[in-house]
Amino acid sequence: MVPLSRCLKFRAVAGAVRYQCRYQSMQNIVKSPLPDVEVPDNLLLHEYLLSGLDKWHDKTAVECLDTSRKFTYAEINKKSDAFAGFLHSLDLQNGDVIAVVLTNVPEYFVALIGGMKAGVVISTINPAYTASEIKKQLINCHAKLVVTLAGLYPTIREAVDGVLREDQGRHGRHQLPIVAINHTPNESSPSGCIKFNEVTSKEWPKRTRASPKAEDVCLLPYSSGTTGLPKGVQLTHRNLVANALQAGAPEVKFTTETHGSNQDVVPIMLPMFHLYGLGVIGINLFAQGVKFITLPKFTTDAFAQVLHQQSPSILFVVPPMILMLLNNPILKLEKLSRSVRALVSAAAPLGAADIERFRERTANAIHLLQVYGLTETSPLTHVQSFHLQNAIKIGGSGMTLPNTLCKICTPGEPNSVALGPHQPGELLIKGPQVMKGYLNNDQANRDTISADGWLRTGDIAYYDDDGHFFITDRLKELIKVKGFQVAPAELEEVLRDHPDIADAAVIGVPDVNSGEAPKAFVVLRPEARATVDDIHAYMADKVVKYKQLRGGIVLLDAIPKTASGKILRRNLKDL
């Protein structure tokens, strides 16, 4: 496939760069207006993350907002060496999976980088999940060890016991060790766990191991993709290094150079189990030497503390957080420009009216950028930039990152002829950041990635004459709750497990506070006694809070379906 030929001009304008981009190919394949970055063939992610260690080894890498516990870059390097040695002492092999079930704490970086050094795969799990939800992911990814917080131990213990009962040694899991972190100094370690602080403070014997390859899987977050149940997304070292280099290109880079007394301060307010928090912020900026502030729990008070006491340089947010800034006087939006240079929003579209309100309230002193990506693309593919003139458009998601190709195809026809500017269709993406594939799910891989490497996003988009992309709708059935993906199929499966429920369907409905909320349509069995309140209580025990049916429950005689049994969700929305 031949990339689009184009006329591309750069010239300095008032300290910025003006670029012009015109599409001249009949193929309508959209390439970034920015030059490609070089992605090394054999560079592992932890090697990349620590590549600037000599320049900022003594600077604080991460500090906990709650406890003021902090690590320098040198301390993270040393502790991650120890954690890798501990994993080797358990005889974990390259490619084995460890699960990380943590809130945003400084030790997240130690576990992440230590796991990479040991050659294992890290699967991140939402710490707010129920034991049932955690158990499903542990089984699916064949985890050999779990890293968690002491305060989460009872839930993790329940999940692990469930895994061992169901597994019974079929995957070599006669045991599943739990390593626990004490979040506060006075917190006691649960009986039966391994103490993280002890194993990362110890010298472990060196063991000779074959080094992983750049094509090996490094991270295994879970995503529902365009539809269906959550699936393990296999991201390789090369995928993640490539995306960090793409996002670090000088024309789109968010941070300033770390040197002398200059060090950007970046709060991690978004959950690190999610690739927005872990990838866009944690991984992509770690190699740039910033100081991270971790928030174990996001609250209005914690948000205010970050803004007013930590002097952040850049804020990475989702739209509900921007609405908080606009509507909550405690947050003192007008004073942000004293330290905040840019605010980056992703995970869901931001309305034009809200963007205008933000600009007015801050007197245009803070750059408000929108970016786009998916877990399956490591995750960034499109960004807006304050380095380039006319590179921020209201309602847009920006231009394509270097080394990335995009095309727009007729919805439901990914092999159709690519559409031209201003023609909406499904967005397809190709680039070095596209995942290796879903774990043990050949059908989902065939449905999502074409034979020549194009990934279907399931999002409806168009691009304009300047190469800016605008996301307008979703083909996929996913419900977006405060930026989190909720798969209807997952909730439907949980509902159908209820002894009084014969069938169920779930859709997303508009919600003022969270963007969307799940709403269920339920068919009860004959002689069933369950009430709507009973079903709400049942779901509260089974799924995390944002997956609960805040959109309501409707009892029906039958779920509308096609002849082949597919749920007619459009009919349910019409109801």
C-alpha positions in Angstrom: 0.0 0.0 0.0 1.5 3.3 -1.1 1.2 6.2 1.4 -0.5 9.3 0.3 1.6 11.8 -1.6 1.2 15.3 -0.3 2.3 18.9 -0.4 3.8 19.6 3.0 5.3 23.0 4.0 6.8 24.1 7.3 7.7 27.7 8.2 8.3 29.5 11.5 5.4 31.7 12.6 5.5 33.7 15.8 7.6 31.0 17.6 5.4 28.2 16.3 5.3 26.1 13.1 2.7 26.4 10.4 2.0 23.3 8.5 -0.2 22.8 5.4 -1.4 19.4 4.3 -3.3 18.5 1.1 -4.4 15.0 0.1 -3.5 14.3 -3.5 -3.8 10.5 -3.7 -6.9 8.7 -5.0 -6.3 6.1 -2.3 -7.2 8.6 0.5 -4.7 7.1 2.9 -3.9 9.8 5.5 -0.4 10.0 6.7 0.9 12.3 9.5 2.1 15.7 8.3 5.0 15.2 10.7 8.2 13.3 9.8 8.5 9.7 11.0 10.4 8.9 14.1 13.1 6.2 14.2 11.9 3.2 16.2 14.9 1.0 17.2 14.6 -2.7 16.3 15.7 -4.2 19.6 15.0 -1.7 22.3 13.1 -3.1 25.3 10.6 -0.8 27.1 12.4 -0.7 30.4 15.7 0.1 28.6 13.9 3.0 27.0 12.3 4.2 30.2 15.6 4.3 32.0 17.6 5.7 29.1 17.9 9.1 30.8 18.8 7.8 34.2 22.2 9.4 34.2 20.7 12.9 33.7 18.1 12.8 36.4 18.9 9.9 38.7 18.7 12.0 41.8 15.4 13.8 40.9 12.1 12.7 42.4 10.4 10.3 40.0 7.1 9.8 41.9 5.5 11.1 45.1 2.3 9.9 46.7 -0.2 12.7 47.4 -1.7 10.8 50.4 1.4 9.7 52.2 4.2 11.9 50.7 6.1 8.6 50.1 8.5 9.2 47.2 11.2 7.5 45.1 13.9 9.1 43.0 14.7 7.7 39.6 17.7 5.9 41.0 15.6 4.3 43.7 13.1 3.0 41.2 15.9 1.5 39.2 17.4 -0.2 42.3 14.0 -1.4 43.7 12.9 -2.7 40.2 16.2 -4.7 40.0 15.3 -6.3 43.3 11.8 -7.1 42.3 13.1 -8.7 39.1 15.5 -10.8 41.2 12.6 -11.9 43.4 10.5 -12.9 40.4 13.5 -14.9 39.1 13.8 -16.6 42.5 10.3 -17.9 42.0 11.5 -19.4 38.7 9.1 -17.3 36.7 10.0 -17.6 33.0 10.0 -15.1 30.1 6.4 -14.7 29.0 4.8 -15.7 32.3 2.1 -13.3 33.5 1.9 -11.4 36.8 -1.2 -9.4 37.7 -0.9 -5.9 39.1 -4.0 -4.9 41.1 -3.1 -1.5 42.5 -4.4 2.0 42.9 -2.1 4.8 41.8 0.9 4.4 44.2 4.6 5.0 43.7 5.3 1.2 43.8 3.3 0.8 40.5 6.5 1.9 38.6 8.7 -0.5 40.6 6.4 -3.5 39.9 6.0 -2.4 36.2 9.7 -1.9 35.5 10.8 -4.8 37.7 8.4 -7.1 35.8 9.9 -6.0 32.5 13.4 -6.6 33.7 12.4 -10.1 34.7 10.9 -10.8 31.3 7.4 -11.4 32.5 4.2 -9.9 31.1 2.2 -7.5 33.3 -1.5 -7.6 33.3 -3.2 -4.6 34.9 -6.5 -5.1 36.8 -8.9 -2.5 38.1 -8.5 -2.4 41.9 -12.1 -1.5 42.3 -13.2 -4.8 40.7 -15.1 -7.4 42.7 -13.5 -10.7 43.5 -15.6 -12.3 40.8 -14.3 -9.8 38.1 -10.7 -10.2 39.3 -11.0 -14.0 39.2 -12.1 -14.0 35.6 -9.1 -12.0 34.5 -6.6 -14.0 36.5 -8.0 -17.2 34.9 -8.0 -15.8 31.4 -4.4 -14.5 31.5 -3.1 -17.5 33.5 -1.4 -15.2 36.1 1.4 -16.8 38.1 1.5 -14.0 40.8 -0.5 -11.1 42.0 0.8 -7.7 43.3 -1.7 -5.7 45.3 -2.2 -3.5 48.3 -2.5 -4.8 51.9 -5.9 -3.1 52.1 -7.2 -5.0 49.0 -5.9 -8.4 50.3 -9.3 -9.8 51.4 -10.8 -9.3 47.9 -7.7 -10.6 46.2 -7.6 -13.6 48.5 -11.2 -14.5 47.6 -10.4 -14.1 43.9 -7.2 -16.2 44.1 -9.0 -19.0 46.1 -11.6 -19.1 43.4 -9.0 -19.3 40.7 -7.2 -22.3 42.4 -10.5 -24.1 42.9 -11.4 -23.8 39.2 -7.9 -24.3 37.9 -6.8 -27.4 39.9 -3.3 -27.3 38.4 -4.4 -27.4 34.7 -2.2 -24.4 34.0 0.6 -25.2 36.4 -1.1 -23.0 39.1 -1.0 -25.2 42.2 -0.4 -21.9 44.1 -0.8 -18.2 43.2 1.4 -16.0 45.5 0.1 -12.6 46.6 2.6 -9.8 47.1 1.2 -7.0 49.2 2.3 -3.4 49.5 1.7 -1.5 52.8 0.3 1.9 51.6 0.8 3.6 55.0 3.6 3.0 57.5 1.3 1.8 60.3 -0.5 -0.7 58.1 0.0 -4.3 59.0 0.8 -7.0 56.4 -1.9 -9.6 56.0 -1.1 -13.1 57.1 -0.2 -15.4 54.1 1.1 -12.7 51.8 4.6 -11.8 50.6 5.8 -8.3 51.7 6.6 -6.1 48.7 8.7 -3.7 50.7 10.9 -6.6 51.9 11.5 -8.2 48.6 12.4 -4.8 47.0 14.9 -4.0 49.7 16.8 -7.2 49.4 19.8 -8.3 47.3 18.9 -11.3 45.1 21.4 -13.6 43.5 22.0 -12.9 39.8 20.5 -15.5 37.4 21.3 -15.8 33.8 18.3 -15.4 31.6 17.7 -15.0 27.9 16.6 -11.4 27.4 13.2 -10.8 26.0 12.9 -9.6 22.4 11.2 -6.3 21.3 8.5 -8.4 19.6 7.6 -10.1 22.9 4.5 -9.1 24.8 5.2 -6.7 27.7 1.8 -5.5 28.9 -1.6 -7.3 28.9 -4.3 -4.8 29.7 -7.9 -5.8 29.1 -10.3 -4.1 26.6 -13.7 -5.0 25.1 -12.5 -3.9 21.7 -15.2 -3.0 19.3 -17.7 -5.4 21.1 -18.0 -8.4 23.3 -16.4 -9.5 26.5 -13.1 -8.0 27.8 -10.1 -9.4 26.0 -6.4 -9.4 26.8 -4.6 -6.8 24.6 -1.1 -8.0 23.8 1.2 -5.0 23.7 4.8 -5.7 22.9 8.0 -3.8 23.9 8.2 -2.4 20.4 4.5 -1.3 20.4 5.0 0.7 23.6 8.5 2.1 22.8 7.2 3.2 19.4 4.2 5.0 20.9 6.4 6.8 23.5 8.7 8.0 20.7 5.8 9.0 18.5 4.2 11.0 21.3 7.6 12.5 22.2 8.2 14.0 18.8 9.2 17.6 19.2 6.2 18.9 17.2 3.7 17.3 19.6 5.6 16.7 22.9 3.6 17.8 26.0 6.6 18.3 28.4 9.6 20.6 28.6 13.2 19.3 28.9 14.2 18.1 32.4 17.5 19.8 33.3 19.0 21.7 36.3 16.1 22.9 38.4 13.5 22.5 35.6 11.3 19.4 36.0 7.7 19.3 34.9 5.2 18.1 37.6 2.5 15.7 36.3 -0.2 14.3 38.5 -1.5 10.8 37.7 -5.1 11.3 38.5 -6.4 8.8 36.0 -6.2 5.1 37.0 -3.0 3.4 36.0 -4.7 0.0 35.3 -6.1 1.9 32.3 -3.7 2.6 29.4 -4.6 6.3 29.4 -3.1 6.6 32.9 -0.4 4.0 32.5 0.6 4.6 28.9 -0.1 8.2 27.9 1.1 9.5 31.2 3.2 7.0 33.1 5.1 5.2 30.3 5.3 8.0 27.7 6.5 10.6 30.2 8.7 8.5 32.5 11.6 8.6 30.0 11.3 12.4 29.9 12.3 12.7 33.6 9.1 14.4 34.9 8.0 14.3 38.6 4.8 12.3 39.0 2.3 12.9 41.8 0.1 9.8 42.3 -3.4 10.0 43.6 -4.5 6.6 45.2 -8.1 7.8 45.0 -9.5 10.7 43.0 -11.8 13.0 44.9 -12.7 16.7 44.6 -10.5 17.4 47.7 -7.6 15.5 46.2 -8.0 17.3 42.9 -8.0 20.7 44.7 -4.9 19.6 46.7 -3.0 18.8 43.5 -4.0 22.1 41.8 -3.3 24.4 44.8 -0.3 22.7 46.5 1.6 20.7 43.8 2.0 23.4 41.1 1.3 20.9 38.2 2.7 21.7 34.8 0.3 19.5 32.7 -3.1 17.9 33.6 -4.3 14.8 31.9 -8.0 14.5 32.4 -11.3 13.1 31.0 -14.3 15.3 30.2 -16.1 14.9 33.6 -13.0 16.4 35.3 -13.1 19.4 33.0 -16.8 19.9 34.0 -15.6 19.8 37.7 -13.1 22.5 36.9 -15.8 24.6 35.3 -18.5 24.1 37.9 -16.8 23.6 41.3 -15.6 26.9 42.9 -13.3 25.0 45.2 -11.0 24.2 42.3 -10.3 27.8 41.4 -10.0 27.4 37.7 -9.0 31.0 37.0 -5.8 30.5 39.0 -4.6 27.4 37.2 -2.5 29.3 34.7 0.0 30.1 37.4 1.6 26.7 36.9 -0.5 24.7 34.4 0.7 25.0 30.8 -1.6 22.5 29.1 -4.6 20.4 29.8 -5.0 17.1 27.8 -8.4 15.5 27.5 -9.2 12.0 26.1 -11.3 8.9 26.6 -14.5 10.7 25.4 -15.4 13.7 23.3 -15.5 17.1 24.9 -18.3 19.5 23.9 -17.6 22.7 22.0 -19.5 24.8 24.5 -17.4 23.4 27.3 -14.2 24.1 25.4 -15.3 27.7 24.9 -16.2 28.1 28.6 -12.8 26.8 29.6 -11.0 29.2 27.2 -13.0 32.1 28.5 -12.5 31.3 32.1 -8.8 30.9 31.7 -8.4 33.8 29.3 -6.8 31.4 26.8 -3.8 31.1 29.1 -3.9 27.3 29.2 -3.7 25.1 26.1 -6.7 22.7 26.0 -5.8 19.7 23.9 -7.8 16.7 22.8 -6.1 13.4 21.9 -7.4 10.0 20.6 -6.3 6.4 21.0 -7.2 2.9 22.1 -5.8 0.3 24.3 -5.2 -1.7 21.1 -2.9 1.1 19.8 -0.6 1.4 22.9 -2.6 3.8 23.1 -2.2 7.1 21.1 -2.8 7.7 17.4 -4.0 11.3 17.2 -3.0 14.5 19.1 -3.5 18.2 19.0 -0.5 20.3 19.5 0.3 23.8 20.9 3.7 23.8 19.1 2.0 24.1 15.7 -0.1 26.9 14.5 -3.7 25.9 13.6 -3.1 22.5 15.2 -6.0 22.8 17.7 -9.5 22.7 16.4 -12.6 22.7 18.6 -14.2 19.3 18.6 -11.3 17.6 16.9 -8.9 14.9 18.1 -5.9 16.2 16.3 -3.6 15.0 13.5 -2.2 11.6 13.0 1.0 10.8 15.0 4.3 10.1 13.1 4.6 6.6 11.5 0.8 6.2 11.5 -1.6 5.7 8.6 -5.3 6.2 8.8 -8.3 5.7 6.5 -12.0 6.1 6.6 -14.1 3.3 5.3 -17.8 2.7 4.8 -19.2 1.5 8.2 -19.3 -2.2 8.4 -17.2 -2.6 5.3 -13.6 -2.3 6.4 -12.4 -3.5 2.9 -14.3 -0.8 1.0 -12.5 2.0 -0.9 -11.2 4.6 1.5 -13.4 7.7 1.7 -12.1 11.3 1.2 -12.2 14.4 3.4 -15.4 15.3 5.2 -17.0 11.8 4.5 -17.8 10.0 7.8 -17.1 6.3 8.1 -15.2 3.9 10.3 -11.7 4.9 11.3 -9.0 2.3 10.5 -5.4 2.7 11.7 -2.0 1.1 10.8 1.3 1.8 12.6 4.0 0.3 14.9 1.8 0.9 17.9 -1.0 -1.5 16.8 -1.2 -4.4 19.2 0.1 -7.9 18.5 -3.4 -9.2 18.9 -5.9 -10.3 21.5 -4.8 -13.1 23.8 -6.1 -16.5 22.7 -8.9 -15.1 20.6 -8.4 -15.7 16.9 -11.9 -14.7 15.9 -11.6 -11.3 17.6 -8.3 -10.8 15.9 -9.7 -11.6 12.5 -12.6 -9.2 13.2 -10.3 -6.4 14.3 -7.1 -6.6 12.3 -7.0 -7.1 8.6 -4.4 -9.4 6.9 -2.4 -6.3 5.9 -2.4 -4.8 9.3 -5.3 -2.3 9.5 -7.0 -2.1 12.9 -10.7 -1.4 13.0 -11.4 1.1 15.8 -15.2 0.8 15.8 -15.4 4.6 15.9 -17.1 6.8 13.2 -14.9 9.7 12.2 -14.0 12.0 9.4 -11.0 14.2 8.5 -10.9 17.7 7.1 -8.6 19.2 4.4 -5.9 19.9 7.0 -5.8 16.3 8.1 -7.5 16.9 11.4 -9.7 14.0 12.6 -13.1 14.3 14.3 -14.7 11.4 16.1 -18.4 11.6 15.8 -20.0 8.3 16.9 -19.3 4.7 17.7 -20.1 1.6 15.7 -19.1 -0.5 18.7 -21.7 -1.4 21.4 -19.5 -0.2 24.2 -20.9 2.1 26.8 -18.5 4.9 27.9 -19.0 5.7 31.6 -16.7 8.6 32.7 -14.2 7.4 30.0 -14.3 3.8 31.1 -15.4 1.1 28.7 -18.4 -1.0 29.8 -19.2 -4.0 27.5 -23.0 -4.8 27.4 -22.1 -8.4 26.8 -20.3 -8.6 30.1 -23.3 -7.2 32.1 -25.7 -9.4 30.2 -23.7 -12.5 31.1 -23.8 -11.5 34.8 -27.6 -10.8 34.7 -28.3 -14.1 33.0 -26.5 -15.8 35.9 -29.2 -14.6 38.2 -31.6 -17.6 38.9 -34.7 -15.5 38.2 -33.5 -14.0 34.9 -34.2 -15.8 31.7 -32.7 -13.2 29.3 -31.2 -9.7 29.4 -29.9 -6.9 27.2 -28.0 -3.8 28.1 -27.6 -0.5 26.3 -26.0 2.9 27.2 -28.2 5.9 27.9 -27.2 9.6 28.3 -26.2 10.6 31.8 -25.5 14.1 32.9 -22.7 13.1 35.4 -21.0 10.3 33.6 -21.7 10.8 29.9 -23.5 7.4 29.6 -24.9 4.9 32.1 -25.8 1.2 31.6 -29.5 0.4 31.3 -30.8 -3.2 31.4 -33.9 -4.8 29.8 -34.7 -8.0 31.7 -36.9 -11.0 31.0 -37.8 -12.9 34.2 -38.4 -16.6 34.4 -41.9 -17.9 35.1 -42.6 -17.9 38.8 -39.7 -15.5 39.4 -39.9 -13.4 42.5 -37.0 -11.0 42.0 -37.8 -7.3 41.9 -36.0 -4.4 40.2 -34.4 -3.5 43.6 -33.3 -7.2 44.1 -31.6 -7.1 40.7 -29.8 -3.8 41.6 -28.6 -5.3 44.8 -27.4 -8.4 43.0 -25.4 -6.4 40.5 -23.9 -4.3 43.3 -22.2 -7.4 44.6 -21.0 -8.6 41.1 -19.6 -5.6 39.3 -17.6 -2.5 40.0 -19.5 0.7 40.7 -19.3 2.3 37.3 -20.7 -0.8 35.6 -23.8 -0.8 37.8 -27.2 -0.2 36.1 -27.6 3.5 36.9 -29.6 4.0 33.7 -32.3 1.8 35.2 -33.9 -1.7 34.7 -36.9 -2.3 32.6 -38.8 -5.6 32.7 -39.9 -7.0 29.3 -41.7 -10.1 28.1 -39.0 -10.7 25.4 -35.8 -9.1 24.2 -36.1 -8.0 20.6 -33.7 -10.0 18.4 -32.9 -10.8 14.8 -33.6 -14.2 13.4 -30.0 -15.1 14.0 -30.4 -14.2 17.7 -28.6 -10.8 17.7 -30.0 -8.3 20.1 -31.7 -5.4 18.4 -30.2 -2.6 20.5 -31.6 0.1 18.3 -35.1 -1.1 19.1 -34.3 -1.0 22.8 -33.0 2.6 22.5 -36.2 3.5 20.7 -38.1 2.2 23.7 
